Amino acid sequence: MPHCLSFNQASPGDDPLPHPSSSLDSLPSNNASNPSPTFNLSRELAHAFQTPSYHDIRSLVHVVDPPAHLPIQPDINDRTELLLSQVLQPNNECVQEALSHAKPTTLTHLVSTYFQHSESATRLCLNLYQSVHTARHLYTPLFDLFHILPVDSHAIDESLCNLAFDLFLKLDTFENPFSSPESHSFRDTQLCFSQLKHKLDTRLRKSRSRVRLIHHATAGSALPLYLGCCCFCLSCTTLPLLFAGPLCSPYLPHSFKKKELTNISQLNAAAKGTFVLNKDLDTIDRLVSRLHTGIEYDKLFIRLGLERGRDVYSVQEILKQLRKTHLNLTHQLKDLEDHICLWFTNVNKARSLLLQEIHLSRI
């Protein structure tokens, strides 16, 4: 179960960062939480599925099972970590190298946590991709059976009835590849992203307030000087106090303002990325919930059929129901697979944008 990471602690894609409900490029710079009203879902999805990075990632994770002839099958966790190191870019090594040059400030902790959360969520998505593959593998014998069944399921003979019943027995032993809607895996990850987004927004508001304060102080630096001259005759002791701020303001605030603007750029990139990725997770979570419910629905019908034994009529009715749902299940598996691959593209783009801001701050 993922947990919220504490605050103790490349190769960018060529495409913009699309998302089913938002895009980093379509988010206004002054508010990372509100997607652009001109965002076109169909256009962004169509573009995302045609980008080189999307197809590269899809081809990389397409084969999730090792060849069966291998004498020693690698552990599933080892395979996941290997895929993670290949899919996630910039990888953890690049991120740690960049952060090693940064001072241990609140901003550094927030940025580090952002990279850790995105890595943990990507690991979950890789496991989900394996679940899609597993579900297809489990349902393949049933789909093959549909191809040899007559169009009229009421016309099956005893041999087909026995074949279907034996298949039901096998399907009944398999567990649902997808976790239940009550599972905490994605909900906990989304909570971590939401909490991080709140912290980023709070820090962003503070930095913007500081920049505005410096701007107003610098723009009005001549006024205290004028008032100081007018009041010279009243009290000479107040003169140093009136002149100290105006004389320093043109010099000291410049470097301070530059630093805050650099912080704002990093915070903006992290906040936008957090918003978009959390929306991605929300979409994936809904798709997983639907698939879990659909598979449980199929398993329920199969159990009902098994309880009635090798009765031709009962088997016919079960096959009729499963035939109705299999096309929808196929589409849902494809939809989830597409959105998982889209997550890989999005998370890499988001991580690359933030790492780019970190590198720019060192120039």
Secondary structure, 3 states (H helix, E strand, C coil): CCCCCCCCCCCCCCCCCCCCCCCCCCCCCCCCCCCCCCCCHHHHHHHHCCCHHHHHHHHHHCCCCCCCCCCCCCCHHHHHHHHHHHHCCCCHHHHHHHHCCCCCCHHHHHHHHHHHHHHHHHHHHHHHHHHHHHHHHHHHHHHHHHHHCCCCHHHCCHHHHHHHHHHHHHHHHCCCCCCCCCCCHHHHHHHHHHHHHHHHHHHHHHHHHHHHHHHHHHHCCHHHHHHHHHCCCCCHHHHHHHHHHHHHCCCHHHHHHHHHHHHHHHHHHHHHHHHHHHHHHHHHHHHHHHHHHHHHHHHHHHHHHHHCCCCHHHHHHHHHHHHHHHHHHHHHHHHHHHHHHHHHHHHHHHHHHHHHHHHHHCC
